[in-house]
Amino acid sequence: MISKDLLEILCCPITKQPLHEGDENTLVTADKKIAYPIRGGIPVLLAEEAVQLEN
């Protein structure tokens, strides 16, 4: 779980959208199109780690 204070300042490095906790161990953009993994409690916000989601 990512702290609320940290979530307030995190954004997607590609779209600059705010991030929200998704399913287990992911952060998802506001439009729910891109997800980033959380490994060992640390968000991995690298463009090459981004996963495109289908809606």
Number of C-alpha atoms within 10 A of each C-alpha: 10 15 7 9 8 8 14 11 9 16 18 20 12 12 10 11 15 17 22 19 17 14 9 9 17 20 27 24 21 17 10 15 13 21 24 24 20 17 10 8 10 11 15 16 18 12 12 8 11 19 14 12 11 7 6
